């Protein structure tokens, strides 16, 4: 029994220290620590050994369990940001539905833009934020949304905000800390939209791709090939971290400088965690944490490989009230759309007494 308790005690210390170090490392901006996004990916998984050790501690040494409870507490937010547990709310007439969707240039199959237009009608989508949009193929979707804006406006390949409500101001946003003159520098835009209860600023962003292709994750089922492919993918992710770290600095500034309540949508090419996510949560709410429902995962190639992680986010200002958020598994792109329902109600600060 003494030996068992000794092993559990040291396992608790090692797992807790690992959890703490990985968590702190994930909070470092990725332009300072390339590879921090990998730590953000690993961090929520550490809840599993912490839970196992908590059960063992409660069984054999209950007084030593607080350290594992702290470890679980550290990982709970990124876990809930991936794990939907709520039930779907009843839709109200004054609800506003916002979708963010990387449409992959409408290259997935023939007539895909027509199918997406039909989907937005069936789901009663009021605002559609698209990434990797090819303007020349977007006409069927544009027919349903009378108000539209693209960023950059001069490119045929852009991010786009389509709305059934009036857009009174819009523009392109530039990640000017990104040195290379590429899509990654210009893949952001905003639209000020008049909703029935207030004017909101919708920010639509597409952070730099990891560069990982579907074929990079297809390996022969041997340990050597799996290890080689994992190292290759990890190197690609780390190399792209620099741009995403620079882009993150702009996003935080755009949210803080907004003259209206913000709805931030986009393909972040990273899990909800780490430096950017933590900084955004000081001003915004991630409704998926407590109101996410339905299936997991927004990236189809990973979903197919039983890794249902969410790399597409929608966050909103604290004045707004979200009643639900879900991923709709429609196979019209290599991503799945993330849909958020915003209530027609408005959260106001109580009057000062």
Rosetta blueprint (number, residue, H / E / L):
1 X L
2 X H
3 X H
4 X H
5 X H
6 X H
7 X H
8 X H
9 X H
10 X H
11 X H
12 X H
13 X H
14 X H
15 X H
16 X H
17 X H
18 X H
19 X H
20 X H
21 X H
22 X H
23 X H
24 X H
25 X H
26 X H
27 X L
28 X L
29 X L
30 X L
31 X L
32 X L
33 X L
34 X L
35 X L
36 X H
37 X H
38 X H
39 X H
40 X H
41 X H
42 X H
43 X H
44 X H
45 X H
46 X H
47 X H
48 X H
49 X H
50 X H
51 X H
52 X H
53 X H
54 X H
55 X H
56 X H
57 X H
58 X H
59 X H
60 X H
61 X L
62 X H
63 X H
64 X H
65 X L
66 X H
67 X H
68 X H
69 X H
70 X H
71 X H
72 X H
73 X H
74 X H
75 X H
76 X H
77 X H
78 X H
79 X H
80 X H
81 X L
82 X L
83 X L
84 X L
85 X L
86 X L
87 X L
88 X L
89 X L
90 X L
91 X L
92 X L
93 X L
94 X L
95 X L
96 X E
97 X E
98 X E
99 X E
100 X E
101 X E
102 X E
103 X L
104 X H
105 X H
106 X H
107 X L
108 X L
109 X L
110 X L
111 X L
112 X H
113 X H
114 X H
115 X H
116 X H
117 X H
118 X H
119 X H
120 X H
121 X H
122 X H
123 X L
124 X L
125 X L
126 X L
127 X E
128 X E
129 X E
130 X E
131 X E
132 X E
133 X E
134 X E
135 X H
136 X H
137 X H
138 X L
139 X H
140 X H
141 X H
142 X H
143 X L
144 X L
145 X L
146 X L
147 X E
148 X E
149 X E
150 X E
151 X E
152 X L
153 X L
154 X L
155 X L
156 X L
157 X E
158 X E
159 X E
160 X E
161 X E
162 X E
163 X E
164 X L
165 X L
166 X L
167 X E
168 X E
169 X E
170 X E
171 X E
172 X E
173 X E
174 X L
175 X L
176 X L
177 X L
178 X L
179 X L
180 X L
181 X L
182 X L
183 X H
184 X H
185 X H
186 X H
187 X L
188 X E
189 X E
190 X E
191 X E
192 X E
193 X E
194 X E
195 X L
196 X L
197 X L
198 X L
199 X E
200 X E
201 X E
202 X E
203 X E
204 X E
205 X E
206 X E
207 X L
208 X L
209 X L
210 X L
211 X L
212 X L
213 X L
214 X H
215 X H
216 X H
217 X H
218 X L
219 X L
220 X L
221 X L
222 X L
223 X H
224 X H
225 X H
226 X H
227 X H
228 X H
229 X H
230 X H
231 X H
232 X H
233 X H
234 X H
235 X H
236 X H
237 X H
238 X H
239 X H
240 X H
241 X H
242 X H
243 X H
244 X H
245 X H
246 X H
247 X H
248 X H
249 X H
250 X H
251 X H
252 X H
253 X H
254 X H
255 X H
256 X H
257 X H
258 X L
259 X L
260 X L
261 X E
262 X E
263 X E
264 X E
265 X E
266 X E
267 X E
268 X L
269 X L
270 X L
271 X L
272 X L
273 X L
274 X H
275 X H
276 X H
277 X H
278 X H
279 X H
280 X H
281 X L
282 X L
283 X L
284 X E
285 X E
286 X E
287 X L
288 X H
289 X H
290 X H
291 X H
292 X E
293 X E
294 X L
295 X L
296 X L
297 X L
298 X L
299 X E
300 X H
301 X H
302 X H
303 X H
304 X H
305 X L
306 X L
307 X L
308 X L
309 X L
310 X L
311 X L
312 X E
313 X E
314 X E
315 X E
316 X E
317 X E
318 X L
319 X L
320 X E
321 X E
322 X E
323 X E
324 X E
325 X E
326 X E
327 X E
328 X E
329 X L
330 X L
331 X L
332 X L
333 X L
334 X L
335 X E
336 X L
337 X E
338 X E
339 X E
340 X E
341 X E
342 X E
343 X E
344 X E
345 X E
346 X E
347 X L
348 X L
349 X L
350 X L
351 X L
352 X L
353 X L
